[in-house]
Amino acid sequence: MVNEHRSGPVRSTVAREAILDATARLFHNRGYDRLTIEGIAREAKVGKQTIYRWWPSRGALIGECLAEGRLVPVDFVVPDTGDLSVDVETWLRSVLSILEKPQGGVLLRSLVAAATEDASVGAHLGESLGVERSLTERLRGGIRDGQLPADAPVEQLGRAILGAIIVESLGREVHDPASVVALTRYLFSRGVSRAEA
């Protein structure tokens, strides 16, 4: 067991890493429904009180694991080639590749379940996938370049695309990423025609 009585940053860093590693490992292996603070403490070899000292809930732990790239990669960036529709599709295919990996759908469904209990998980998921930063910035570039109308609701468009990804992951044994890509093509073809009008 990690010595919880040692003082100083070494103990804190070692225990924190052990807890976050254990959380990510158990989340991947068991999913959110079967993830417990007791199980994390046992896996990390720390006391429950150590976990609760730094995180108020398992959702908060999942949020931090997401923010640090322990559950999904955090390098999803929307390119800027000058063609908004192509750039968003490139990013989207990269994100949807999660669903094509073994257990990818289970991972995303577990993250959605965690987000229903802790809103910060949903926020971290959007950040991890690049929705809140990279996609929104690229959509603003689309307005600047005349590829979207000036009044395009970029934040809402980003959330709508994230919602489509989540819906695709829920309750499906066979995923159809092409349907989400087709939706975004439609959205951006409509936006371009409005911007040109």
C-alpha positions in Angstrom: 0.0 0.0 0.0 1.2 3.5 -0.8 2.4 5.0 2.5 -0.2 7.7 3.2 1.6 9.0 6.3 4.7 10.2 4.5 4.7 13.9 4.0 5.5 16.1 1.1 4.9 16.2 -2.7 6.5 12.7 -3.3 3.7 10.9 -1.5 1.1 13.1 -3.2 2.5 12.5 -6.7 2.9 8.8 -6.2 -0.6 8.3 -4.7 -2.2 10.6 -7.3 -0.6 8.7 -10.2 -1.5 5.3 -8.7 -5.1 6.4 -8.3 -5.5 7.8 -11.8 -3.8 4.8 -13.4 -6.1 2.5 -11.4 -9.1 4.5 -12.4 -8.3 4.4 -16.1 -7.4 0.7 -16.0 -10.6 -0.3 -14.2 -12.7 2.0 -16.3 -11.4 0.4 -19.5 -11.8 -3.1 -18.1 -15.1 -2.8 -16.3 -16.9 0.3 -17.5 -18.4 3.0 -15.5 -21.3 1.0 -14.0 -18.9 -1.3 -12.2 -16.4 1.3 -11.2 -16.3 2.0 -7.5 -14.2 4.1 -5.2 -13.5 1.0 -3.1 -12.3 -0.9 -6.2 -10.1 2.0 -7.2 -8.6 2.3 -3.7 -7.8 -1.4 -3.7 -6.3 -1.4 -7.2 -4.2 1.7 -6.4 -3.2 0.4 -2.9 -4.4 3.5 -1.1 -7.1 4.2 1.4 -10.5 5.6 0.3 -10.0 8.7 2.3 -6.9 9.5 0.1 -9.1 9.4 -3.0 -11.9 11.5 -1.4 -9.3 14.1 -0.2 -8.6 15.0 -3.8 -11.8 13.9 -5.8 -15.3 14.2 -4.5 -16.7 11.4 -6.8 -15.8 8.8 -9.3 -17.1 11.2 -12.0 -14.5 13.7 -10.9 -11.8 11.1 -11.3 -13.1 10.2 -14.8 -13.0 13.8 -15.7 -9.4 14.2 -14.7 -8.4 11.0 -16.5 -10.1 12.4 -19.6 -8.4 15.8 -19.2 -5.0 14.0 -19.0 -5.6 11.7 -22.0 -5.7 8.5 -20.0 -9.1 7.4 -21.5 -9.1 8.8 -25.0 -6.3 10.6 -26.9 -6.4 14.4 -26.5 -4.8 15.3 -29.8 -7.9 15.6 -32.0 -7.3 18.7 -34.0 -9.4 20.0 -36.9 -7.0 20.8 -39.8 -7.3 24.0 -41.8 -6.8 23.4 -45.5 -9.2 26.1 -46.5 -12.1 23.7 -47.1 -14.2 23.7 -44.0 -16.3 20.6 -44.9 -13.2 18.5 -45.7 -11.5 19.7 -42.6 -14.4 18.8 -40.3 -14.8 15.4 -42.0 -11.1 14.7 -41.5 -11.4 15.5 -37.8 -14.7 13.6 -37.5 -13.3 10.4 -39.1 -10.4 10.6 -36.6 -12.8 10.8 -33.7 -15.2 8.1 -35.0 -12.2 5.8 -35.3 -12.7 5.3 -31.5 -15.9 3.5 -32.2 -14.2 1.2 -34.7 -11.6 0.0 -32.1 -12.4 -3.1 -30.0 -14.5 -1.9 -27.0 -14.6 1.6 -28.4 -18.4 1.8 -28.3 -18.3 0.5 -24.7 -15.8 3.1 -23.8 -17.9 5.9 -25.2 -21.1 4.6 -23.7 -19.4 4.4 -20.3 -18.2 8.0 -20.7 -21.8 9.1 -21.5 -23.0 7.2 -18.4 -20.4 9.0 -16.3 -21.5 12.4 -17.8 -25.0 11.8 -16.7 -23.8 11.7 -13.1 -21.1 14.4 -13.3 -21.5 17.2 -15.8 -17.7 17.9 -15.8 -17.2 14.5 -17.5 -19.2 15.7 -20.5 -17.3 19.0 -20.6 -14.0 17.1 -20.4 -15.2 14.7 -23.2 -15.9 17.6 -25.5 -12.5 19.1 -24.7 -10.7 15.8 -25.2 -12.2 15.3 -28.6 -11.3 18.8 -29.7 -14.9 20.1 -29.9 -14.7 23.0 -27.4 -11.4 24.3 -28.8 -10.3 23.1 -32.2 -13.7 22.5 -33.9 -15.2 25.8 -32.6 -12.1 27.7 -33.8 -12.2 26.0 -37.2 -16.0 26.9 -37.5 -15.2 30.5 -36.7 -12.6 30.3 -39.5 -15.4 29.1 -41.8 -17.3 32.3 -41.0 -14.2 34.4 -41.6 -13.6 32.7 -45.0 -17.3 33.0 -46.1 -17.9 29.3 -45.9 -20.5 29.7 -43.1 -23.0 32.6 -42.6 -21.9 35.3 -40.2 -24.6 34.3 -37.7 -23.7 30.6 -37.7 -24.0 29.3 -34.1 -20.5 27.7 -33.9 -20.7 26.4 -30.3 -24.1 24.8 -30.9 -22.9 23.3 -34.2 -19.9 21.7 -32.3 -22.2 20.3 -29.6 -24.6 19.0 -32.2 -21.8 17.1 -33.9 -20.6 15.7 -30.6 -24.3 14.7 -29.9 -24.4 12.8 -33.2 -21.2 11.0 -32.3 -22.6 10.1 -28.9 -26.0 8.9 -30.4 -24.0 6.8 -32.8 -22.3 5.1 -29.9 -25.5 4.4 -27.9 -27.4 1.1 -28.2 -25.8 -0.1 -31.4 -23.9 -3.3 -32.0 -22.9 -2.2 -35.5 -21.7 1.4 -35.9 -22.3 3.4 -39.0 -19.8 6.3 -38.8 -20.7 7.2 -42.4 -24.1 8.4 -41.2 -22.5 11.0 -39.0 -20.2 12.1 -41.8 -23.2 12.4 -44.1 -25.0 14.6 -41.5 -22.1 17.0 -41.3 -21.7 17.1 -45.1 -25.4 18.1 -45.2 -25.0 20.7 -42.5 -22.0 22.4 -44.1 -23.4 22.3 -47.6 -26.4 24.1 -46.3 -24.2 26.6 -44.4 -22.1 27.3 -47.5 -25.1 27.9 -49.7 -26.5 30.3 -47.1 -23.2 32.1 -46.8 -23.1 32.5 -50.6 -26.7 33.8 -50.8 
